[in-house]
Amino acid sequence: MRSPLGSFWMPGRYFDGANATTGLNLLTGVGALYCALHQRLGLSLLLLFVAVLLDHLDGYLARRFYAGHVLRRAFGKQFDTLADLLNFNLLPAVQLLMLIPRQATLGVAAALVLFGAVRLAHFTLESAVTPQPPLGLPTTYAGFLLLNLMMLQRANHLEAGLLLLLAAGIALLQVVCVPVRLPAGVLGPLGLGLLFLLNFAFCGFPV
């Protein structure tokens, strides 16, 4: 049964806690892009980390509380894919361009967006037919790895050329058919949070 809100406003048909969290995540990415383009790269990187946590949260909410609503979960899958492309491919690509304004950076940035889009489109299509094994590097973890590498480079602990090389490898890892095992449940976000805090304490860059 369609809700009254859904009869007058398109998002009303799909609104629940998980999809609202995905919407907040997407808006976080927009804010991070704005900060990066206005030379607030430190704040932009912090918002990228917030996006990583929100991406884990919306998945948890969807599985734990809203798994029975088929239409909303189908919408949430597409919505989450778009948020992932913005937050973990386009956003790091822009941050890289702002951090290392070189011609070579443009190629790496383009690879991040292209390979991320290919990966997300592939798994959206394939998982609709059969469950997919954990192949390649998920876009969320690609964004998280790039976040920490950019923090290191911004604090002068990593050479710019090496960062670009590693970023190109991360872009490629998103689309290779190699099994990648990652922590499940709460261990994933807890581990990511700990690694980020350690890196933040080590780099000590200002917002």
Phi, psi and omega in degrees: 000129181283137179286156177303323178298320181290340180286336185246342187220118188309312182298341181298333179291336189244003188286126166205180184298323181292313181289329175295322177295321177297320177298318176297322178298317179297318178294327175298319177297320177298316177297321178294321176298316179301314180297318180297317182287344179250030172062029174248061189293323179300313178294323178299318179293322177297319178293328174298321177294321175301320179296323177299315180294318180295327178295321175292323183293317182294325176295319178296315181297319181298317182286323189277323190240338189233021186294336185280349183265101189296314183296315181293325178289324177295317176296316182299326178297315179291319181298316180295324178298317179294319178297320179297318180298318179292309191283324191246000174235301181294313181300309177299328178297316178294318179299319177299317180296324178286327182282319183231086183283076179234161177297322180297330181296326181298319178296318179294318179298317178297320179296321179300314182289315183296308183292325176296318179295319178299313181299311183295319178295319181298311184285333173295319179288310187290322182290344175287341181258306180221148175301140184261137174290161181285080179259142176073176182268119178302147183299325179300316181286330173299314178297321180294317178299316179296320177305311183291323177294321178292325174299316179296318181292320180295332177268011177065031175256002182212132179292145182299318180297320179293322177300316180296321179296315179294321179296321177297320177295319178296319177301315182292323181298339179293335187243005178277146180270065179238130180299133177234116179263127182234155180301140181259164176065217183285345181296327180299297180297327178294317178296318179296318179298318179295315179298319180295315181296321177296316179293320179298317179294324181289317184280318177059034182279149179282151174290000000 
